Amino acid sequence: MMIWVNGGLRAADAAQVSVLDHGLTVGDGIFETVKTVRGRPFALTRHLDRLTRSARGLGLPDPDHDEVRAACAAVLDANPVDMGRLRITYTGGLSPLGSDRGDAGPTLVVAVGETHRRPDTTVVITVPWTRNERGAVTGLKTTSYAENVVALARAREQDASEALFANTVGDLCEGTGSNVFVVLDGQLHTPPVSSGCLAGITRALTVDWAGAQETRLPFDVLDRADEIFLTSSLRDVQAVHRVDGRTLPGAPGPVTTKAMRVFEERAAGDLDP
């Protein structure tokens, strides 16, 4: 594997950053996960725009989009895969121990790994921990992912692929790495960004392409929704056939099936929508 680190490609065993990098010591970093299809990234412009929003939210310098695009292209050329997970990581760089950021400039790492198409349906659980919809980094895609690691481990223990969070006021928010949609009386809904969820790239495309409404939803909507599905860069649109102990028979249902079909068709027709 060849990985881009601060200006050039390195073999995996030589792709190194300092142990004093702020992304390692305090989680001062941001990232994007981009699906690639036959060596080409999907929705890269949207991902780079969100990377910049996240950088500004943390007070990091704006990433150079031309540099990141060049790094992505070099990594994809050096590591041919049919379907890939392209990871762009951008951190505060070499810094003193503690929360103060140094002045050495940011670190940029780009890597890709092979992945495969997800199953059409999956199992999710709910967890007792909450998202803070009013936090300083709410809505930013930061490398501070420890609470997602803990929640996803809980899901794996229960043979599920995702864990869903409420926010601090008891509304449905998001998964550890996905957005959630529900169908009520034939209408498609997803929590608004004000719930504290990440403004997912696939979420935004699904809202536009499938006509979803952004709606404040109580967490117990999962107990009565007719259909539930997840969206993320690697899941695309994925139906849920069980949440906790509740089975949703016939998943994917008709609204989800249409959303899956429309997303697949639109995405195939435009790799950078």
C-alpha positions in Angstrom: 0.0 0.0 0.0 1.2 3.5 -0.9 0.0 6.4 1.3 0.3 10.1 0.8 1.9 11.9 3.8 2.7 15.6 3.7 3.5 16.0 0.1 4.4 12.7 -1.3 3.7 8.9 -1.5 5.3 6.6 1.0 5.2 2.9 1.4 2.9 1.9 4.3 5.8 0.9 6.6 7.4 4.3 6.0 4.3 6.4 6.1 4.8 8.1 9.4 3.8 11.2 11.3 5.2 12.4 14.6 4.0 11.0 17.9 3.5 14.6 18.9 1.1 15.3 16.1 -2.0 17.0 17.6 -4.3 14.6 15.8 -2.8 11.8 17.9 -2.3 13.5 21.2 -5.6 15.3 21.5 -7.7 14.3 18.5 -7.2 17.7 16.9 -8.0 16.7 13.3 -10.7 16.2 10.7 -11.3 13.6 8.1 -13.4 12.5 5.1 -14.2 9.0 3.9 -14.9 8.9 0.2 -16.2 5.9 -1.8 -14.2 5.1 -4.9 -15.4 3.2 -7.9 -12.8 1.7 -10.3 -10.2 4.3 -9.2 -12.5 7.3 -9.2 -13.8 9.1 -6.1 -17.6 9.7 -5.7 -18.8 13.2 -4.7 -15.3 14.4 -4.0 -16.2 18.1 -4.4 -18.8 17.8 -1.7 -16.4 16.0 0.6 -13.7 18.7 0.1 -16.2 21.4 0.9 -17.2 19.6 4.1 -13.5 19.1 4.9 -13.1 22.9 4.7 -16.1 23.5 6.9 -14.8 21.2 9.5 -11.3 22.8 9.3 -12.8 26.2 9.9 -14.9 24.9 12.8 -11.7 23.7 14.5 -9.8 26.8 13.6 -7.4 24.9 11.2 -6.1 26.5 8.0 -8.3 25.8 5.0 -7.0 22.7 3.2 -5.7 23.3 -0.3 -8.2 21.5 -2.5 -5.8 21.2 -5.4 -3.3 19.5 -3.1 -5.9 17.1 -1.7 -7.2 16.2 -5.2 -3.6 15.6 -6.3 -3.0 13.4 -3.3 -6.2 11.4 -3.9 -5.3 10.9 -7.5 -1.8 9.7 -6.7 -3.0 7.3 -4.0 -5.7 5.9 -6.3 -3.3 5.4 -9.2 -0.8 3.7 -6.9 -3.4 1.4 -5.2 -5.9 0.1 -7.8 -9.0 -1.3 -6.3 -12.4 -1.9 -7.8 -14.3 -0.3 -4.8 -12.4 1.6 -2.2 -12.5 3.5 1.0 -10.5 6.7 0.5 -9.5 8.3 3.8 -8.4 12.0 3.9 -7.1 13.0 7.3 -6.1 16.5 8.1 -4.7 17.4 11.6 -3.3 20.2 13.7 0.2 18.9 13.0 3.2 18.9 15.2 2.3 20.6 18.5 3.2 20.8 22.2 1.7 18.3 24.6 -1.7 19.6 25.7 -4.4 21.4 23.9 -2.4 24.3 22.6 -1.7 24.0 18.9 1.8 24.4 17.5 2.8 26.5 14.5 4.4 23.8 12.3 1.3 23.6 10.1 -1.2 20.9 9.4 -0.6 17.2 8.6 -2.3 15.7 5.5 -2.6 12.0 5.0 -4.5 10.2 2.3 -4.9 6.4 2.1 -7.2 3.9 0.4 -8.3 0.4 1.3 -10.4 -2.1 -0.6 -14.0 -2.4 0.4 -17.1 -4.2 -0.9 -20.8 -3.4 -1.6 -22.9 -3.6 1.6 -25.8 -6.0 2.1 -29.2 -4.6 1.2 -30.4 -4.8 4.8 -28.8 -4.7 8.2 -29.4 -4.8 12.0 -29.0 -1.7 14.3 -29.3 -1.1 18.0 -30.0 1.9 20.1 -27.5 3.0 22.8 -28.1 5.0 26.0 -25.4 7.6 25.3 -26.4 10.9 23.6 -25.1 13.3 21.0 -24.6 16.9 22.2 -26.4 19.0 19.7 -24.9 22.2 21.2 -21.3 21.2 21.5 -18.3 23.1 20.1 -17.6 20.5 17.5 -21.1 19.4 16.7 -21.6 18.8 13.0 -17.8 18.7 12.4 -16.3 15.4 11.1 -13.4 15.3 13.6 -11.0 12.5 14.4 -12.3 12.5 18.0 -14.2 9.3 17.4 -13.9 7.5 20.7 -17.6 7.5 21.6 -18.3 6.1 18.2 -15.8 3.3 18.8 -17.5 2.4 22.1 -21.0 2.5 20.6 -20.1 0.5 17.6 -18.4 -2.1 19.8 -21.7 -2.4 21.7 -23.5 -3.0 18.3 -21.0 -5.6 17.2 -21.5 -7.5 20.5 -25.2 -7.7 19.5 -24.6 -8.8 15.9 -25.5 -5.4 14.6 -23.7 -3.1 12.2 -24.6 0.2 13.6 -25.7 2.0 16.8 -28.2 4.9 16.8 -28.0 7.9 19.2 -30.6 10.3 20.5 -29.5 13.8 21.3 -29.7 15.5 24.7 -33.3 16.4 24.4 -34.4 12.9 23.4 -34.7 13.4 19.6 -33.4 10.9 17.0 -30.0 12.0 15.9 -27.7 9.7 13.9 -25.5 6.5 13.9 -21.8 6.2 14.7 -21.0 6.7 11.1 -24.3 7.1 9.3 -27.5 9.2 9.0 -30.9 7.6 9.6 -34.2 7.9 7.7 -37.6 6.7 8.7 -40.9 6.3 6.8 -44.1 7.3 8.6 -47.4 6.9 6.7 -45.6 6.7 3.4 -43.6 9.9 4.0 -39.8 9.9 4.2 -38.2 11.8 7.1 -34.7 12.4 8.5 -33.5 14.4 11.5 -32.4 18.0 10.7 -28.8 19.0 11.1 -29.9 21.0 14.2 -30.4 17.7 15.9 -26.6 17.4 16.1 -26.2 14.9 13.3 -23.4 15.2 10.8 -24.5 16.8 7.5 -23.8 13.6 5.6 -22.9 13.7 1.9 -25.1 10.7 1.1 -27.8 12.1 3.4 -27.9 15.4 1.4 -28.1 13.6 -1.9 -30.9 11.3 -0.6 -32.9 14.3 0.7 -32.7 15.8 -2.7 -33.1 12.7 -4.8 -35.7 10.9 -2.7 -37.7 13.9 -1.5 -37.2 13.4 2.2 -38.4 15.9 4.8 -36.1 17.1 7.5 -38.1 16.6 10.6 -37.5 16.7 14.3 -38.3 13.2 15.5 -38.6 11.7 19.0 -36.2 8.8 19.6 -39.1 6.4 20.0 -40.1 6.9 16.4 -37.9 3.8 15.8 -40.5 1.8 17.6 -43.3 2.7 15.1 -41.6 3.7 11.8 -42.9 1.7 8.9 -39.4 1.6 7.3 -36.0 2.6 8.5 -32.8 3.0 6.5 -29.2 4.3 6.9 -27.1 6.4 4.6 -23.3 6.9 4.5 -20.6 7.1 1.9 -19.9 3.3 2.0 -23.5 2.1 2.7 -25.2 4.4 0.1 -28.8 3.6 1.1 -29.1 0.5 3.3 -32.4 -0.8 4.7 -32.8 -1.8 8.4 -34.6 -5.1 9.0 -34.2 -5.1 12.8 -33.7 -2.4 15.4 -33.1 -3.7 18.9 -35.8 -6.5 19.3 -38.1 -5.1 16.7 -38.2 -6.7 13.3 -39.4 -4.8 10.2 -40.9 -7.4 8.0 -40.4 -7.1 4.3 -37.4 -4.8 4.5 -36.4 -3.1 2.3 -39.9 -1.7 2.0 -41.3 0.2 -1.0 -40.1 3.7 0.0 -36.6 2.4 0.8 -36.5 0.3 -2.3 -37.2 3.4 -4.4 -34.6 5.4 -2.6 -32.0 2.7 -3.1 -32.8 2.5 -6.8 -32.9 6.3 -7.4 -29.6 6.7 -5.5 -27.9 4.0 -7.5 -29.1 5.3 -10.8 -28.3 9.0 -10.1 -24.8 8.2 -8.6 -23.9 6.0 -11.6 -24.8 8.9 -13.9 -22.6 11.5 -12.1 -19.6 10.7 -10.0 -19.3 14.2 -8.7 -22.9 15.4 -8.1 
